[in-house]
Amino acid sequence: MAKKKGSKLTFHKELVHQLFTLSTSAFGLAAALAWNETIQQIVRDFIEPSLPGSGLLSRLIYALLVTLLAVLITFQITKLAQRWGIKK
């Protein structure tokens, strides 16, 4: 009987861990989509008017901005995780 109780506890811990992972991923996706729309609007408002007929160029600038932000943010989070001793 003790084995079943330990097994149940393990199941509940894993369930909570998965729910936590899924919910943080969902919020991360929502934030990413919000930033995506914001950056696209900035490119449309400030870059496209100054470069008429440059749809491809504005998309390239947008892709470069998003890539640069992703690299910088990931780098900073990795440094913070290392400072705090987080291995995963």
C-alpha angles and dihedrals in degrees: 000000000000090000092058092051092051090046091052091050091050090050092050092048091050091046092052090046092052093046089051091049093048094046094048089047090051092051090046090053092049091051091047091052091049091051090045092057092044094052091045090053092049090052091048094048102041110021106035095053091053092049108043116204092015104124092138093045092050090050089051091050089048092051091049092049093050092046092049092049092048092051094046095046093045090049092050093047090049091052090049092049091050091049090052092046096246109155102185 
